[in-house]
Amino acid sequence: MEYKITLTEEQEKCLLTEMKNIQDWINNAIQNKARQTTDRIIRMSGQGSEYSAPEQKSNIIKKLISDKSTLLKTAEEKQMTMPV
């Protein structure tokens, strides 16, 4: 999947005072968040841990998808089920 963000010239200028490459920072941040979320879901499934091999993690997530596991409810789906 590919996502796109838009920054103003001013935002870019400010960000570059703290990072060498904005795209690299964005890629690293989202990859790390995906890894953390994957590890949490796998741990909650009881089928593996953060130490499981990447291929095993992928297979666990694929199985959870095919089983329509509630562990993979989107944030929006979870919010819709919360009492107001």
Secondary structure, DSSP 8 states (H G I E B T S, - for coil): --------HHHHHHHTTT-S-HHHHHHHHHHHHHHHHHHHHHHHHTS--TTS-HHHHHHHHHHHHHTT-GGG--HHHHHHTS--
